[in-house]
């Protein structure tokens, strides 16, 4: 089944308009989600809308409210909310260009792939892609989706473009308040050299396939095992937590770093064999 476009419209750069289609770059099905089930009947639990001291209420009696102080709400009708929604435009205008390194990773939210809508759009699409690649810049703009406006960044991605939605400034906490109590003492040179050597030893090109979510993998095995059983109720053996050593002694930092640096670095090939086994 072909992927469904998240957004269709045009990217505009000055007087040039490029028809494009935008697709989600992530899969929600990779995570395991649970439902609450009534054990005696095996049926899924549903929820009623209730008011404390009143009980269940009809949907027609429910409106939305914003809490301005504890227990005090500003009530809003659906029509009032609809009236302030951004008009759904099918144009994403690139209004500014910045160096990719200027955008703090804290602002990145979700990635999307951008492809030309048809063959006629390809030439302008390729020109924009290669111009961004040559300049080392990222294009910024705002895109209206379902009545709201998203800040986005566009950059080259292989033969296409990658669009990433960004958080607005008021959605990001500044970290300095969390780091205020950390003293500005410089570490000892020998410790720093050992830590740097350890980082160099373990440096390698990033490959996401080298990592797996062990919790999700264990859940899948558990679900498969129970699904194959007739009753769905069997005892699963407990597995010890890796690296849960008894005690809790504080290890000397210098000794730990030296031991780490001197230790043999595992080869990538042996990791793959172990993983496949």
DABELGI-V313207 format. One record per residue. OMEGA is omega in degrees with one decimal (999 if undefined). NEAR is the number of other ideal C-beta (glycine too) atoms within 10 Angstrom. D_CENTER is the distance of its C-alpha to the mean C-alpha in Angstrom with 2 decimals. Layout:
# DABELGI-V313207
OMEGA;NEAR;D_CENTER
OMEGA;NEAR;D_CENTER
This chain:
# DABELGI-V313207
-178.4;3;24.30
179.4;5;23.04
179.9;9;19.56
-178.0;8;19.89
176.2;15;19.13
-177.4;15;16.67
174.5;19;18.98
-179.7;11;22.34
-179.9;21;24.29
171.7;17;25.29
-178.4;26;24.14
174.9;15;27.04
-174.1;18;28.15
-177.8;7;31.44
-178.0;5;33.73
177.6;12;31.76
-175.9;16;29.71
176.7;24;27.59
-176.7;16;26.80
171.2;25;23.32
-176.7;19;21.02
-177.4;22;17.23
177.2;16;15.24
-179.8;15;11.70
-178.5;15;10.44
179.9;8;8.41
179.3;7;10.49
-176.9;7;10.47
-178.2;6;13.72
179.8;8;12.61
178.9;9;12.26
178.7;13;15.64
-178.8;6;16.56
170.0;7;20.00
175.8;6;22.63
-174.4;8;25.46
173.9;11;28.75
-169.9;10;32.36
-177.7;6;33.74
-177.0;6;37.41
-177.5;8;36.76
-178.7;8;33.45
-178.0;9;32.33
-179.2;9;29.05
175.0;9;29.24
-174.3;7;29.02
177.4;6;28.93
172.9;7;31.52
-177.4;11;31.21
175.0;10;33.57
179.1;10;35.02
179.3;5;36.43
-179.5;5;40.20
-177.9;8;40.13
-178.9;9;38.36
179.5;8;36.71
177.8;12;36.56
178.7;7;36.48
-178.9;6;33.46
180.0;6;35.81
-175.0;9;36.23
171.8;10;32.57
-178.1;12;31.33
-179.6;12;28.36
178.0;11;28.79
-176.9;9;27.18
-179.7;9;28.21
172.7;9;29.95
-173.8;6;31.48
177.0;5;31.85
179.9;6;33.11
-173.6;9;33.71
166.5;12;31.86
-176.2;9;32.15
-177.4;9;32.52
175.1;13;31.29
178.8;10;32.49
-179.3;9;30.29
179.2;7;32.51
178.9;11;31.91
179.4;12;28.11
-175.2;9;28.55
-177.8;8;30.92
177.6;8;28.44
179.2;12;25.64
177.5;14;25.13
-176.8;7;27.16
179.2;11;25.14
-179.9;14;25.80
-179.9;11;25.17
174.6;12;25.21
-177.7;26;22.54
176.2;16;24.65
-172.0;19;23.66
-177.8;11;25.33
177.4;10;24.45
-178.4;16;23.60
173.1;12;22.36
-176.8;10;21.97
-177.1;12;18.48
-178.9;8;18.91
-177.2;8;19.66
179.3;16;16.15
179.2;11;14.73
178.1;5;11.19
-175.3;13;10.90
-177.6;16;11.12
-174.9;13;8.34
-176.5;14;6.09
-177.6;14;5.69
176.6;14;8.09
174.5;22;11.41
178.5;17;14.61
-179.9;24;17.80
176.8;16;21.17
-175.6;21;24.73
-179.9;16;26.11
-177.8;10;29.38
-179.4;7;31.70
-177.9;11;33.18
-172.3;18;29.90
-174.9;13;29.30
179.6;11;31.62
179.0;18;30.13
-179.4;21;26.56
178.6;14;27.54
178.9;13;29.32
-179.8;22;26.31
-176.4;21;24.07
176.9;11;26.75
176.7;14;27.63
-179.2;19;24.10
-178.3;12;24.22
-177.7;9;27.74
-176.4;11;27.13
-176.6;12;23.90
174.6;18;22.60
179.6;22;19.57
179.5;23;20.54
177.0;17;19.54
178.4;19;20.30
-174.2;14;19.66
179.5;23;19.13
-179.8;18;20.43
176.8;16;18.72
173.7;9;20.38
177.5;12;22.27
-177.4;10;19.66
-177.5;14;19.03
172.3;20;15.79
-175.4;17;15.90
174.7;23;14.77
-179.1;22;15.28
179.2;26;16.80
-179.8;18;17.65
177.7;19;19.34
-176.8;17;17.71
178.9;8;20.55
-177.7;9;22.91
177.8;16;20.58
175.1;23;18.25
175.2;16;14.52
177.1;27;13.53
175.1;19;10.55
-177.4;16;10.58
172.8;20;11.31
174.0;14;11.99
-174.3;11;15.76
-177.3;9;17.77
177.7;6;18.66
-175.5;11;15.12
176.2;12;14.78
176.0;9;17.04
-172.0;9;19.29
-173.0;10;19.36
-179.3;7;23.10
179.3;8;24.26
-176.0;9;22.56
-172.1;8;24.19
-175.8;7;27.58
179.5;6;29.40
-177.6;7;28.62
-175.9;4;31.87
178.6;4;32.15
177.3;6;34.12
-179.4;6;33.82
176.6;10;33.59
-176.3;11;36.61
-177.6;8;36.79
178.0;11;37.42
-179.1;12;34.32
179.1;12;32.21
179.3;13;33.79
179.4;20;33.14
178.5;15;29.44
178.3;12;29.18
178.9;15;31.11
177.6;18;28.82
178.8;10;25.72
-179.9;9;27.77
-174.2;13;28.72
179.7;10;25.21
179.6;7;23.85
177.1;9;22.90
-178.1;5;20.91
175.7;6;17.25
-175.0;8;17.02
-178.2;6;13.97
177.5;7;16.59
-176.8;12;18.39
176.0;8;15.98
178.1;10;15.61
-174.3;12;14.45
178.5;9;18.02
178.9;9;17.62
-179.8;12;16.44
178.6;11;19.19
177.8;12;21.72
179.7;14;20.94
179.2;12;21.50
178.6;11;24.77
-179.3;12;25.83
178.9;13;25.26
-178.5;10;27.11
-178.7;12;29.90
179.3;13;30.44
-179.1;8;30.27
179.9;9;33.08
-176.4;10;35.23
-176.4;6;37.71
-176.2;6;37.15
-178.3;11;33.48
174.5;7;34.53
-177.1;10;35.00
177.6;5;34.66
-178.5;10;31.80
176.5;4;32.73
178.4;6;30.92
-179.6;7;29.19
175.7;6;29.59
178.2;6;26.64
174.2;6;26.50
-179.3;5;27.97
-177.0;6;29.30
178.3;6;32.59
176.1;5;35.27
-175.9;4;36.42
180.0;5;33.92
176.5;7;36.12
-177.9;6;34.91
178.5;9;35.03
-174.5;10;36.49
-179.3;13;33.80
-178.8;12;36.17
-179.1;9;37.14
179.4;13;33.61
179.5;20;32.57
179.9;15;35.78
-179.8;12;35.34
-178.7;15;31.80
-177.3;17;32.99
-178.0;10;36.16
179.8;10;34.51
176.7;6;34.13
179.7;11;30.75
-179.8;10;29.74
-178.5;9;29.92
-177.1;11;27.04
-179.4;8;29.44
177.2;9;30.34
-178.9;11;26.74
-180.0;12;26.31
-178.7;10;29.66
-178.6;9;28.79
-178.7;10;25.50
178.1;6;27.37
999;5;30.16
